[in-house]
Amino acid sequence: MEPEARQGFLRMAEEHPEMTCAETPVEILEAAAAEAEPTPYMEEYFAVGHASWLAFKHGRRISLPQNLMDRAILVLWNRAGLLNTDRILGQTNPDSDKPFFSDEGLY
């Protein structure tokens, strides 16, 4: 993924935390599924998106302890990989209408 695209996706994560799983860019799903663990970029992407989603949900910035943010990053990255698999197989994912950056119900 090009550096300009990466920056654009980070901006999107910060500015549109209410994005649903169905609205997630294919490039993000493919990037999440391409590695056996989250890359530093994917960690940053999910951290930015999750922090923005928490602010959107609560109406103010929330500062999570690092261990909780790390857990959120892993479950969101895992969801992205599952969404990508379903996309490839032409299946509908049950999380399609859920906020992409929300970790609610994923633990």
C-alpha positions as CSV (number, residue, x, y, z in Angstrom):
1,M,0.0,0.0,0.0
2,E,1.3,3.4,-1.0
3,P,2.3,5.9,1.8
4,E,-0.4,8.4,0.5
5,A,-3.1,5.7,0.7
6,R,-1.9,4.7,4.2
7,Q,-2.3,8.3,5.4
8,G,-5.7,8.6,3.7
9,F,-6.9,5.5,5.5
10,L,-5.6,6.8,8.9
11,R,-7.5,10.0,8.3
12,M,-10.6,8.1,7.4
13,A,-10.3,6.0,10.6
14,E,-10.0,9.2,12.6
15,E,-12.8,11.2,10.9
16,H,-15.3,8.4,10.3
17,P,-15.3,6.1,13.3
18,E,-18.9,5.2,12.8
19,M,-18.1,3.4,9.5
20,T,-19.7,-0.1,9.4
21,C,-18.0,-3.3,8.6
22,A,-19.7,-3.3,5.2
23,E,-18.2,0.1,4.4
24,T,-14.7,-0.9,5.2
25,P,-12.3,-0.4,2.2
26,V,-11.2,-3.6,0.6
27,E,-7.6,-2.5,0.8
28,I,-7.8,-2.5,4.6
29,L,-9.4,-5.9,4.7
30,E,-6.7,-7.3,2.3
31,A,-3.9,-5.7,4.3
32,A,-5.3,-7.1,7.6
33,A,-5.5,-10.6,6.1
34,A,-2.1,-10.5,4.4
35,E,0.0,-11.1,7.6
36,A,-0.1,-13.6,10.4
37,E,-0.2,-10.8,13.0
38,P,-1.0,-7.1,12.8
39,T,1.7,-5.0,11.2
40,P,2.8,-1.8,12.8
41,Y,0.6,0.1,10.3
42,M,-2.4,-2.1,11.1
43,E,-1.8,-1.5,14.8
44,E,-1.8,2.2,14.2
45,Y,-4.9,2.1,12.0
46,F,-7.0,0.1,14.5
47,A,-5.7,2.2,17.4
48,V,-6.7,5.4,15.7
49,G,-10.0,4.1,14.6
50,H,-10.9,2.5,18.0
51,A,-9.9,5.7,19.9
52,S,-12.1,7.8,17.5
53,W,-15.0,5.3,17.9
54,L,-14.8,5.5,21.7
55,A,-14.8,9.4,21.4
56,F,-17.8,9.2,19.0
57,K,-19.7,6.8,21.3
58,H,-19.0,8.6,24.6
59,G,-18.9,12.2,23.3
60,R,-15.4,12.7,24.6
61,R,-11.9,11.3,24.3
62,I,-11.3,8.2,26.3
63,S,-7.7,7.2,27.3
64,L,-7.5,3.4,27.5
65,P,-4.7,1.6,29.2
66,Q,-2.3,0.1,26.7
67,N,-3.3,-3.5,27.5
68,L,-7.0,-2.7,26.6
69,M,-6.0,-1.0,23.4
70,D,-3.8,-3.9,22.5
71,R,-6.7,-6.3,23.0
72,A,-9.0,-4.1,20.9
73,I,-6.4,-4.0,18.1
74,L,-6.2,-7.8,18.0
75,V,-9.9,-8.4,17.9
76,L,-10.5,-5.7,15.3
77,W,-7.7,-7.0,13.2
78,N,-9.1,-10.6,13.5
79,R,-12.6,-9.3,12.5
80,A,-11.1,-7.6,9.4
81,G,-9.5,-10.9,8.4
82,L,-12.8,-12.7,8.7
83,L,-14.6,-9.9,6.8
84,N,-12.0,-10.4,4.0
85,T,-12.6,-14.1,3.9
86,D,-16.3,-13.7,3.7
87,R,-15.8,-11.1,0.9
88,I,-13.7,-13.5,-1.1
89,L,-16.2,-16.3,-0.6
90,G,-19.1,-14.0,-1.5
91,Q,-20.7,-14.6,1.9
92,T,-22.5,-12.0,4.1
93,N,-20.9,-11.4,7.4
94,P,-23.1,-11.1,10.5
95,D,-21.1,-8.0,11.6
96,S,-21.8,-6.1,8.3
97,D,-24.0,-3.5,10.0
98,K,-21.9,-3.1,13.1
99,P,-19.4,-0.3,13.6
100,F,-16.0,-1.5,12.2
101,F,-14.0,0.1,15.0
102,S,-16.2,-1.2,17.8
103,D,-14.9,-4.1,19.9
104,E,-18.2,-4.6,21.6
105,G,-19.2,-8.3,21.5
106,L,-15.9,-9.5,20.1
107,Y,-14.4,-10.9,23.3
